[in-house]
Amino acid sequence: MYLTKEAKADIFKKHGGAESNTGSAEGQIALFTYRINHLTEHLKKNRKDFNTERSLVSLVGKRRSLLDYLKKKDIERYRAIIKELGLRK
């Protein structure tokens, strides 16, 4: 499996504040970004894997909705996570 329990805990610890804080918007966005990057690399090698492509589009939509929520609730947290993950150019 590409994402071990320890790697997932590390992502939540770094972005969510604590390993057990798996519901925070920042932690979820960071996890989705990690999965999106992994699926993008997979699709570069396997162009005709349409199920993975569909999953990737779904993940991007989920991340977008979480980012919209965070932007509406707390613009400073939104700006911090965007800068930290490098989502904008």
C-alpha positions in Angstrom: 0.0 0.0 0.0 1.3 3.4 -0.9 0.2 5.2 2.3 1.1 3.4 5.5 -0.5 4.1 8.9 2.7 6.0 10.0 2.8 8.2 6.9 -0.9 9.1 7.4 -0.3 9.9 11.0 2.7 12.1 10.1 0.6 14.0 7.6 -2.1 14.7 10.2 0.5 15.6 12.8 2.2 18.1 10.5 -0.9 19.7 9.1 -3.7 18.9 11.5 -1.9 19.7 14.7 -2.1 16.2 16.2 -2.2 12.6 15.0 -5.7 12.1 16.3 -7.0 15.3 14.7 -8.0 13.6 11.5 -11.1 15.7 10.9 -9.4 19.1 10.6 -9.8 20.8 7.2 -6.0 21.3 6.9 -5.3 17.6 7.6 -7.9 16.4 5.1 -6.6 18.8 2.4 -3.0 17.7 3.0 -4.1 14.0 2.8 -6.1 14.7 -0.4 -3.1 16.5 -1.9 -0.8 13.6 -1.1 -3.3 11.2 -2.8 -3.8 13.5 -5.8 0.0 13.6 -6.4 0.3 9.8 -6.1 -2.6 9.3 -8.6 -1.2 11.9 -11.0 2.1 10.0 -11.1 0.3 6.7 -11.7 -1.7 8.2 -14.6 1.5 9.5 -16.2 2.6 5.8 -16.6 -0.9 4.3 -17.2 -2.7 6.7 -19.6 -5.7 4.4 -20.2 -6.6 3.8 -16.5 -9.9 5.5 -16.6 -11.1 4.4 -13.2 -8.1 6.0 -11.6 -8.8 9.1 -13.6 -12.3 9.3 -12.3 -11.1 8.9 -8.8 -8.6 11.7 -9.3 -11.3 14.0 -10.5 -13.4 13.1 -7.5 -10.5 13.8 -5.1 -9.8 17.2 -6.7 -13.4 18.1 -6.3 -13.4 17.1 -2.6 -10.3 19.1 -2.0 -11.7 22.1 -3.8 -14.9 22.0 -1.6 -12.8 21.8 1.6 -10.7 24.7 0.4 -13.8 26.7 -0.3 -15.2 25.9 3.1 -11.9 27.0 4.8 -11.8 30.2 2.7 -15.3 31.1 3.9 -14.7 30.3 7.5 -11.1 31.5 8.1 -9.1 33.2 5.4 -5.8 33.1 7.3 -5.9 29.3 7.7 -6.8 29.1 4.0 -3.8 31.2 3.0 -1.5 29.3 5.3 -2.4 25.8 3.9 -2.2 27.1 0.3 1.3 28.4 1.0 2.4 25.3 2.9 1.3 22.8 0.3 2.2 25.0 -2.7 -1.2 24.7 -4.4 -1.1 28.1 -6.1 1.6 29.4 -8.4 
